[in-house]
Amino acid sequence: KLYTLPPGASIWMAKGGFLVQQSPLLPALVWGGSVLYVIERAAKFSLFKPAEEMVYITLNEESRTKGKAAVDVLGAQVGKTGGSFLQQGLLLAFGSIVAALPCLMLGHTSIVIMWLWAVKKLDNMHGAELQMMHNGEAGAGAGAGAG
């Protein structure tokens, strides 16, 4: 039987002493964390990476190469460094990562909401242009097949 806990439940369970090695809840939490990690990785490579590549579809080759280099190199490093500074700040402010989990969860949720907003904005910006590109390819393919 699979048990699920609401987000942040481990904070109160740790304060109550329920997360010791002899606790029957610990294996359920470990399995739950493992399942969430697998789901997160699957979502990253099935949703995030394709959306990231969609940004470059309408760019010319030079802009695409420079844009990918800037985002992949600079963006990744700034993101990792910013995340590290944020966690260190929360650790200093709250005293432990467990105590800072509600803030981390709020930050994560905010980032997911901003990402969904950015994807929607990207769809609005590039949707018509992609449709024109698709119609042009379909028209060229139909013209080549008719000749």
C-alpha positions in Angstrom: 0.0 0.0 0.0 1.4 3.4 -1.0 1.0 6.2 1.5 1.3 9.8 0.5 1.9 12.7 2.8 1.0 16.4 2.2 3.9 18.7 1.3 5.8 19.8 4.4 4.5 17.0 6.6 8.1 15.8 7.2 8.8 19.1 9.1 6.2 18.4 11.7 7.1 14.7 11.8 10.7 15.5 12.5 9.7 17.8 15.3 7.6 15.0 16.8 10.4 12.5 16.6 8.8 10.3 14.0 11.7 10.3 11.5 14.2 8.2 13.5 15.6 5.0 11.9 13.1 2.8 13.7 10.1 4.8 12.5 7.7 2.8 10.2 7.1 6.1 8.3 10.7 6.5 7.1 10.6 3.9 4.3 7.4 5.5 3.0 9.0 8.9 2.9 12.1 7.5 1.2 10.0 5.8 -1.4 7.8 8.9 -1.9 10.9 11.0 -2.4 12.3 8.5 -4.9 9.1 8.5 -6.9 9.0 12.3 -6.9 12.6 12.5 -8.1 11.8 10.2 -11.0 8.7 12.2 -11.9 10.7 15.4 -11.7 13.4 14.0 -14.1 10.8 12.7 -16.5 9.0 16.1 -16.5 12.3 17.9 -17.1 13.2 15.9 -20.2 9.7 15.6 -21.6 8.5 19.2 -20.9 11.2 21.6 -20.0 13.9 20.6 -22.6 11.5 20.7 -25.6 10.1 24.0 -24.4 13.7 25.4 -24.1 14.5 24.3 -27.7 11.3 25.9 -29.0 12.7 29.3 -28.2 15.4 28.9 -30.9 13.2 27.5 -33.7 12.5 30.9 -35.4 16.0 32.2 -35.1 18.7 32.1 -37.8 21.7 29.8 -37.4 24.0 32.4 -35.9 21.5 33.7 -33.4 20.5 30.2 -32.5 24.1 29.2 -31.7 24.9 32.4 -29.7 21.6 32.2 -27.8 22.1 28.5 -26.9 25.6 29.2 -25.7 24.5 32.1 -23.6 21.6 30.3 -22.0 23.4 27.0 -21.5 26.6 28.3 -20.1 25.7 31.6 -18.4 22.2 30.7 -17.4 23.1 27.4 -15.8 26.0 28.9 -13.8 23.9 31.9 -12.6 21.1 29.6 -11.7 23.3 27.2 -9.7 25.1 30.1 -7.9 21.8 31.9 -7.2 20.3 28.7 -5.8 23.3 28.1 -3.6 23.2 31.7 -2.2 19.5 31.4 -1.6 19.9 28.1 0.4 22.8 29.5 2.4 20.7 32.6 3.2 17.8 30.4 4.3 20.1 28.2 6.3 21.5 31.2 8.2 18.0 32.8 8.7 16.2 29.6 9.8 19.0 27.6 11.4 18.4 24.4 9.4 17.2 23.3 6.0 14.2 21.5 7.5 13.0 24.7 9.1 13.5 26.5 5.8 11.5 23.9 3.8 8.3 26.0 3.7 10.2 28.9 2.1 11.9 26.5 -0.3 8.6 25.0 -1.3 7.1 28.5 -1.8 10.1 29.5 -4.0 9.9 26.3 -6.0 6.1 26.8 -6.6 6.8 30.4 -7.6 9.4 29.3 -10.2 7.0 26.7 -11.6 4.3 29.3 -12.0 6.7 31.8 -13.7 7.9 29.0 -16.0 4.3 28.2 -17.0 3.7 31.9 -17.6 6.9 32.2 -19.7 5.9 29.1 -21.8 2.4 30.7 -22.5 4.1 34.0 -23.4 6.4 32.1 -25.7 3.5 30.4 -27.4 1.8 33.8 -27.9 5.0 35.3 -29.4 6.0 32.4 -31.6 2.7 30.7 -32.3 1.8 32.6 -35.4 5.4 32.6 -36.7 5.6 28.8 -36.3 2.2 28.3 -38.0 3.5 30.4 -41.0 6.6 28.2 -41.1 4.5 25.1 -40.9 2.1 26.2 -43.6 5.1 27.2 -45.8 6.7 23.7 -45.5 3.3 22.0 -46.1 2.8 24.2 -49.2 6.3 23.5 -50.5 5.8 19.8 -49.9 2.5 19.7 -51.7 3.9 21.7 -54.6 6.9 19.3 -54.9 4.6 16.3 -54.9 2.3 17.7 -57.5 5.1 18.3 -60.0 
